[in-house]
Amino acid sequence: MRVQGMKPVNMEEMTLIHSGDGWIHDQPPCNKQMIRYLERNEGIVSWIQPKSGGVNDQFPVIRVGNKHYTLSLRMMKAIWRHVRLKKGFVNIEKAPFGGMKLKIPSLLFIEKMRTQSRFNVSILFHSITYAYASFFIWIYGLY
């Protein structure tokens, strides 16, 4: 199968942390019609890290045939769509066969944090808004 739009990874320079299932479909995973097979399907993802790297250097890949390929941000969002960053979220977990691995890719973690920060409104903002509204209600006698 010819895979366009995905970078192959030189596995000689990498350490395999967790091996996922191979891609079994006729179309490459980067094809937009294949997104439905990626959604919430962490089982197809393998985690690797550079031989000289640590846990934070890990990144996910998909095995297509005998080669491993990197994932685009669009593909990552589909695979880890169900992950929510709740209070106290730690992006490291134990790998099934020992060692540590990331829960979600670092790039996706940063993107989810950026998106989440747009929805976090501080208590100070609500307090100022309430005080401002109360002041105008008092001034104009709208009670």
WONORHU-V178431 format. One record per backbone hydrogen bond with DSSP energy under -0.5 kcal/mol. NH is the residue of the N-H (numbers start at 0). CO is the residue of the C=O. E is the energy in kcal/mol with one decimal. If there is no record, write none. Layout:
[[NH;CO;E] [NH;CO;E]]
//
This chain:
[[2;0;-0.5] [3;1;-0.6] [8;67;-2.5] [10;8;-1.0] [12;9;-1.2] [13;10;-1.0] [14;48;-3.3] [16;14;-0.6] [16;46;-2.8] [17;46;-1.7] [19;17;-0.5] [20;42;-3.1] [22;62;-2.9] [30;27;-1.7] [33;30;-1.9] [34;31;-1.0] [36;33;-1.5] [37;33;-0.8] [37;34;-1.1] [38;34;-1.9] [39;77;-1.9] [40;37;-2.1] [41;39;-0.6] [43;40;-1.1] [44;41;-1.5] [45;60;-2.9] [46;17;-2.5] [47;58;-2.3] [48;14;-1.9] [50;12;-2.0] [52;49;-2.1] [56;53;-1.4] [57;54;-1.6] [58;47;-2.4] [60;45;-2.7] [61;68;-2.4] [62;43;-0.6] [63;61;-0.7] [63;66;-2.6] [64;62;-0.5] [66;63;-1.6] [68;61;-2.4] [69;6;-2.4] [70;59;-0.7] [75;71;-2.3] [76;72;-2.6] [77;73;-1.5] [78;74;-2.4] [79;75;-2.7] [80;77;-0.9] [82;79;-1.3] [85;83;-1.4] [88;85;-1.8] [92;100;-3.1] [94;98;-2.2] [97;94;-1.6] [100;92;-3.0] [102;90;-1.4] [108;104;-2.6] [109;105;-2.4] [110;106;-1.9] [111;107;-2.9] [112;108;-2.3] [113;109;-2.4] [114;110;-2.3] [115;111;-2.7] [116;112;-2.0] [117;113;-0.7] [117;114;-0.8] [118;114;-0.5] [118;115;-1.3] [119;115;-0.9] [120;118;-0.8] [125;121;-1.3] [126;122;-2.5] [127;123;-2.6] [128;124;-2.4] [129;125;-2.4] [130;126;-2.5] [131;127;-2.7] [132;128;-2.4] [133;129;-2.7] [134;130;-2.3] [135;131;-1.9] [136;132;-2.1] [137;133;-2.2] [138;134;-2.7] [139;135;-2.3] [141;136;-2.1]]
//
